[in-house]
Amino acid sequence: MKLRYDDEADALYVRFADAQIAESEEVKPGLILDFDADGRLVALEILDASASLAAGADIRKLGSEAA
């Protein structure tokens, strides 16, 4: 699993597998799920992440990427 936080865009990206992304779906405003060809979840992206996560979640400590 890989995490990436873009401070400028305030976007958090979580990648669960290296599978090719076949389809993306915004399931609610600012929450995008990426699926492989078999419909399995590959990754998710949270836009406006600092405002979307629970109080106390400090995503800025993640740096550019964590494993």
N, CA, C and O atoms as a GROMACS GRO file, in nm:
protein
  268
    1MET      N    1   0.086  -0.117   0.000
    1MET     CA    2   0.000   0.000   0.000
    1MET      C    3   0.090   0.123   0.000
    1MET      O    4   0.192   0.128   0.070
    2LYS      N    5   0.053   0.222  -0.078
    2LYS     CA    6   0.128   0.346  -0.085
    2LYS      C    7   0.035   0.464  -0.059
    2LYS      O    8  -0.078   0.468  -0.108
    3LEU      N    9   0.085   0.558   0.018
    3LEU     CA   10   0.010   0.680   0.048
    3LEU      C   11   0.087   0.798  -0.009
    3LEU      O   12   0.210   0.802  -0.003
    4ARG      N   13   0.014   0.892  -0.064
    4ARG     CA   14   0.077   1.013  -0.115
    4ARG      C   15  -0.016   1.130  -0.083
    4ARG      O   16  -0.136   1.126  -0.112
    5TYR      N   17   0.040   1.232  -0.024
    5TYR     CA   18  -0.037   1.353   0.006
    5TYR      C   19   0.025   1.469  -0.070
    5TYR      O   20   0.146   1.493  -0.060
    6ASP      N   21  -0.057   1.540  -0.146
    6ASP     CA   22  -0.013   1.658  -0.220
    6ASP      C   23  -0.064   1.779  -0.143
    6ASP      O   24  -0.183   1.810  -0.143
    7ASP      N   25   0.030   1.848  -0.079
    7ASP     CA   26  -0.006   1.962   0.006
    7ASP      C   27  -0.067   2.076  -0.075
    7ASP      O   28  -0.161   2.141  -0.029
    8GLU      N   29  -0.015   2.102  -0.194
    8GLU     CA   30  -0.068   2.211  -0.277
    8GLU      C   31  -0.211   2.185  -0.320
    8GLU      O   32  -0.295   2.275  -0.318
    9ALA      N   33  -0.240   2.062  -0.360
    9ALA     CA   34  -0.375   2.026  -0.405
    9ALA      C   35  -0.464   1.984  -0.289
    9ALA      O   36  -0.586   1.972  -0.306
   10ASP      N   37  -0.405   1.961  -0.171
   10ASP     CA   38  -0.476   1.908  -0.054
   10ASP      C   39  -0.551   1.781  -0.092
   10ASP      O   40  -0.670   1.766  -0.066
   11ALA      N   41  -0.476   1.688  -0.155
   11ALA     CA   42  -0.534   1.562  -0.201
   11ALA      C   43  -0.455   1.445  -0.143
   11ALA      O   44  -0.332   1.446  -0.145
   12LEU      N   45  -0.525   1.346  -0.092
   12LEU     CA   46  -0.464   1.225  -0.038
   12LEU      C   47  -0.496   1.110  -0.133
   12LEU      O   48  -0.612   1.087  -0.168
   13TYR      N   49  -0.392   1.037  -0.175
   13TYR     CA   50  -0.407   0.925  -0.266
   13TYR      C   51  -0.358   0.799  -0.197
   13TYR      O   52  -0.245   0.796  -0.149
   14VAL      N   53  -0.440   0.696  -0.192
   14VAL     CA   54  -0.405   0.569  -0.130
   14VAL      C   55  -0.414   0.462  -0.237
   14VAL      O   56  -0.520   0.438  -0.295
   15ARG      N   57  -0.301   0.397  -0.263
   15ARG     CA   58  -0.294   0.292  -0.368
   15ARG      C   59  -0.279   0.158  -0.298
   15ARG      O   60  -0.184   0.137  -0.222
   16PHE      N   61  -0.371   0.065  -0.324
   16PHE     CA   62  -0.372  -0.065  -0.260
   16PHE      C   63  -0.298  -0.172  -0.340
   16PHE      O   64  -0.248  -0.268  -0.283
   17ALA      N   65  -0.293  -0.156  -0.472
   17ALA     CA   66  -0.232  -0.256  -0.559
   17ALA      C   67  -0.176  -0.188  -0.683
   17ALA      O   68  -0.216  -0.076  -0.716
   18ASP      N   69  -0.085  -0.256  -0.751
   18ASP     CA   70  -0.025  -0.202  -0.873
   18ASP      C   71  -0.106  -0.234  -0.999
   18ASP      O   72  -0.060  -0.207  -1.110
   19ALA      N   73  -0.222  -0.289  -0.982
   19ALA     CA   74  -0.307  -0.326  -1.096
   19ALA      C   75  -0.343  -0.202  -1.179
   19ALA      O   76  -0.350  -0.091  -1.127
   20GLN      N   77  -0.365  -0.224  -1.307
   20GLN     CA   78  -0.403  -0.117  -1.397
   20GLN      C   79  -0.545  -0.069  -1.364
   20GLN      O   80  -0.635  -0.149  -1.339
   21ILE      N   81  -0.563   0.062  -1.364
   21ILE     CA   82  -0.694   0.120  -1.335
   21ILE      C   83  -0.777   0.121  -1.463
   21ILE      O   84  -0.736   0.177  -1.565
   22ALA      N   85  -0.894   0.059  -1.455
   22ALA     CA   86  -0.982   0.050  -1.571
   22ALA      C   87  -1.096   0.151  -1.564
   22ALA      O   88  -1.149   0.194  -1.666
   23GLU      N   89  -1.134   0.189  -1.442
   23GLU     CA   90  -1.248   0.278  -1.426
   23GLU      C   91  -1.234   0.355  -1.294
   23GLU      O   92  -1.184   0.301  -1.195
   24SER      N   93  -1.279   0.479  -1.294
   24SER     CA   94  -1.282   0.560  -1.173
   24SER      C   95  -1.425   0.609  -1.152
   24SER      O   96  -1.498   0.634  -1.247
   25GLU      N   97  -1.462   0.621  -1.025
   25GLU     CA   98  -1.598   0.666  -0.993
   25GLU      C   99  -1.592   0.761  -0.874
   25GLU      O  100  -1.535   0.728  -0.770
   26GLU      N  101  -1.651   0.879  -0.889
   26GLU     CA  102  -1.662   0.971  -0.778
   26GLU      C  103  -1.789   0.933  -0.702
   26GLU      O  104  -1.900   0.963  -0.746
   27VAL      N  105  -1.772   0.866  -0.589
   27VAL     CA  106  -1.886   0.810  -0.515
   27VAL      C  107  -1.957   0.914  -0.430
   27VAL      O  108  -2.074   0.897  -0.395
   28LYS      N  109  -1.888   1.022  -0.397
   28LYS     CA  110  -1.946   1.139  -0.333
   28LYS      C  111  -1.850   1.253  -0.363
   28LYS      O  112  -1.735   1.227  -0.399
   29PRO      N  113  -1.892   1.376  -0.351
   29PRO     CA  114  -1.804   1.487  -0.387
   29PRO      C  115  -1.668   1.478  -0.317
   29PRO      O  116  -1.660   1.476  -0.194
   30GLY      N  117  -1.562   1.472  -0.397
   30GLY     CA  118  -1.426   1.468  -0.344
   30GLY      C  119  -1.373   1.332  -0.306
   30GLY      O  120  -1.260   1.322  -0.258
   31LEU      N  121  -1.450   1.224  -0.326
   31LEU     CA  122  -1.405   1.089  -0.297
   31LEU      C  123  -1.412   1.006  -0.424
   31LEU      O  124  -1.520   0.972  -0.472
   32ILE      N  125  -1.294   0.973  -0.477
   32ILE     CA  126  -1.285   0.902  -0.605
   32ILE      C  127  -1.226   0.765  -0.581
   32ILE      O  128  -1.120   0.752  -0.520
   33LEU      N  129  -1.294   0.662  -0.630
   33LEU     CA  130  -1.247   0.525  -0.621
   33LEU      C  131  -1.200   0.478  -0.758
   33LEU      O  132  -1.265   0.505  -0.859
   34ASP      N  133  -1.087   0.408  -0.762
   34ASP     CA  134  -1.032   0.353  -0.885
   34ASP      C  135  -1.043   0.201  -0.881
   34ASP      O  136  -1.009   0.138  -0.780
   35PHE      N  137  -1.092   0.142  -0.990
   35PHE     CA  138  -1.116  -0.002  -0.998
   35PHE      C  139  -1.036  -0.065  -1.111
   35PHE      O  140  -1.005   0.000  -1.210
   36ASP      N  141  -1.004  -0.195  -1.095
   36ASP     CA  142  -0.941  -0.269  -1.204
   36ASP      C  143  -1.049  -0.322  -1.298
   36ASP      O  144  -1.168  -0.296  -1.278
   37ALA      N  145  -1.010  -0.397  -1.399
   37ALA     CA  146  -1.103  -0.448  -1.500
   37ALA      C  147  -1.207  -0.544  -1.441
   37ALA      O  148  -1.314  -0.564  -1.499
   38ASP      N  149  -1.176  -0.605  -1.325
   38ASP     CA  150  -1.270  -0.697  -1.260
   38ASP      C  151  -1.356  -0.629  -1.155
   38ASP      O  152  -1.431  -0.695  -1.083
   39GLY      N  153  -1.346  -0.496  -1.145
   39GLY     CA  154  -1.429  -0.422  -1.052
   39GLY      C  155  -1.375  -0.418  -0.910
   39GLY      O  156  -1.446  -0.378  -0.818
   40ARG      N  157  -1.249  -0.459  -0.891
   40ARG     CA  158  -1.189  -0.458  -0.757
   40ARG      C  159  -1.122  -0.323  -0.731
   40ARG      O  160  -1.067  -0.261  -0.822
   41LEU      N  161  -1.128  -0.280  -0.608
   41LEU     CA  162  -1.074  -0.150  -0.568
   41LEU      C  163  -0.921  -0.152  -0.575
   41LEU      O  164  -0.857  -0.238  -0.516
   42VAL      N  165  -0.864  -0.058  -0.649
   42VAL     CA  166  -0.719  -0.045  -0.664
   42VAL      C  167  -0.667   0.073  -0.582
   42VAL      O  168  -0.561   0.064  -0.521
   43ALA      N  169  -0.742   0.183  -0.580
   43ALA     CA  170  -0.696   0.304  -0.512
   43ALA      C  171  -0.814   0.394  -0.479
   43ALA      O  172  -0.925   0.376  -0.529
   44LEU      N  173  -0.786   0.492  -0.393
   44LEU     CA  174  -0.885   0.595  -0.365
   44LEU      C  175  -0.815   0.729  -0.353
   44LEU      O  176  -0.698   0.736  -0.315
   45GLU      N  177  -0.887   0.834  -0.385
   45GLU     CA  178  -0.835   0.969  -0.374
   45GLU      C  179  -0.936   1.054  -0.299
   45GLU      O  180  -1.056   1.050  -0.326
   46ILE      N  181  -0.885   1.132  -0.204
   46ILE     CA  182  -0.969   1.223  -0.127
   46ILE      C  183  -0.925   1.364  -0.159
   46ILE      O  184  -0.812   1.404  -0.128
   47LEU      N  185  -1.013   1.440  -0.221
   47LEU     CA  186  -0.985   1.580  -0.252
   47LEU      C  187  -1.028   1.667  -0.135
   47LEU      O  188  -1.119   1.630  -0.061
   48ASP      N  189  -0.963   1.780  -0.116
   48ASP     CA  190  -0.989   1.867  -0.002
   48ASP      C  191  -0.974   1.786   0.127
   48ASP      O  192  -1.055   1.794   0.219
   49ALA      N  193  -0.866   1.706   0.129
   49ALA     CA  194  -0.846   1.606   0.233
   49ALA      C  195  -0.840   1.663   0.374
   49ALA      O  196  -0.897   1.604   0.465
   50SER      N  197  -0.775   1.776   0.394
   50SER     CA  198  -0.761   1.829   0.530
   50SER      C  199  -0.897   1.864   0.591
   50SER      O  200  -0.912   1.858   0.713
   51ALA      N  201  -0.994   1.899   0.509
   51ALA     CA  202  -1.128   1.931   0.559
   51ALA      C  203  -1.218   1.807   0.564
   51ALA      O  204  -1.322   1.809   0.630
   52SER      N  205  -1.179   1.701   0.494
   52SER     CA  206  -1.265   1.583   0.483
   52SER      C  207  -1.238   1.476   0.588
   52SER      O  208  -1.326   1.394   0.616
   53LEU      N  209  -1.119   1.477   0.647
   53LEU     CA  210  -1.083   1.373   0.744
   53LEU      C  211  -1.122   1.416   0.885
   53LEU      O  212  -1.140   1.534   0.914
   54ALA      N  213  -1.134   1.318   0.972
   54ALA     CA  214  -1.174   1.342   1.111
   54ALA      C  215  -1.074   1.433   1.182
   54ALA      O  216  -0.956   1.438   1.147
   55ALA      N  217  -1.124   1.502   1.282
   55ALA     CA  218  -1.038   1.588   1.364
   55ALA      C  219  -0.923   1.505   1.420
   55ALA      O  220  -0.943   1.391   1.464
   56GLY      N  221  -0.804   1.562   1.420
   56GLY     CA  222  -0.687   1.491   1.473
   56GLY      C  223  -0.608   1.415   1.369
   56GLY      O  224  -0.496   1.372   1.398
   57ALA      N  225  -0.663   1.396   1.249
   57ALA     CA  226  -0.591   1.326   1.142
   57ALA      C  227  -0.493   1.427   1.081
   57ALA      O  228  -0.534   1.523   1.016
   58ASP      N  229  -0.364   1.404   1.102
   58ASP     CA  230  -0.261   1.498   1.053
   58ASP      C  231  -0.193   1.439   0.930
   58ASP      O  232  -0.088   1.376   0.942
   59ILE      N  233  -0.253   1.459   0.814
   59ILE     CA  234  -0.200   1.401   0.691
   59ILE      C  235  -0.075   1.471   0.642
   59ILE      O  236  -0.002   1.416   0.560
   60ARG      N  237  -0.048   1.590   0.691
   60ARG     CA  238   0.072   1.663   0.649
   60ARG      C  239   0.199   1.593   0.696
   60ARG      O  240   0.306   1.617   0.640
   61LYS      N  241   0.190   1.507   0.797
   61LYS     CA  242   0.305   1.433   0.847
   61LYS      C  243   0.342   1.316   0.755
   61LYS      O  244   0.448   1.256   0.772
   62LEU      N  245   0.257   1.285   0.659
   62LEU     CA  246   0.284   1.172   0.571
   62LEU      C  247   0.403   1.198   0.479
   62LEU      O  248   0.468   1.103   0.434
   63GLY      N  249   0.432   1.323   0.450
   63GLY     CA  250   0.536   1.353   0.354
   63GLY      C  251   0.486   1.325   0.214
   63GLY      O  252   0.365   1.324   0.191
   64SER      N  253   0.576   1.304   0.121
   64SER     CA  254   0.536   1.283  -0.017
   64SER      C  255   0.489   1.141  -0.044
   64SER      O  256   0.404   1.120  -0.130
   65GLU      N  257   0.543   1.042   0.030
   65GLU     CA  258   0.498   0.905   0.008
   65GLU      C  259   0.539   0.818   0.127
   65GLU      O  260   0.648   0.834   0.182
   66ALA      N  261   0.451   0.726   0.166
   66ALA     CA  262   0.482   0.629   0.270
   66ALA      C  263   0.441   0.493   0.223
   66ALA      O  264   0.351   0.480   0.140
   67ALA      N  265   0.505   0.391   0.274
   67ALA     CA  266   0.469   0.253   0.234
   67ALA      C  267   0.404   0.182   0.349
   67ALA      O  268   0.366   0.066   0.336
   0.00000   0.00000   0.00000
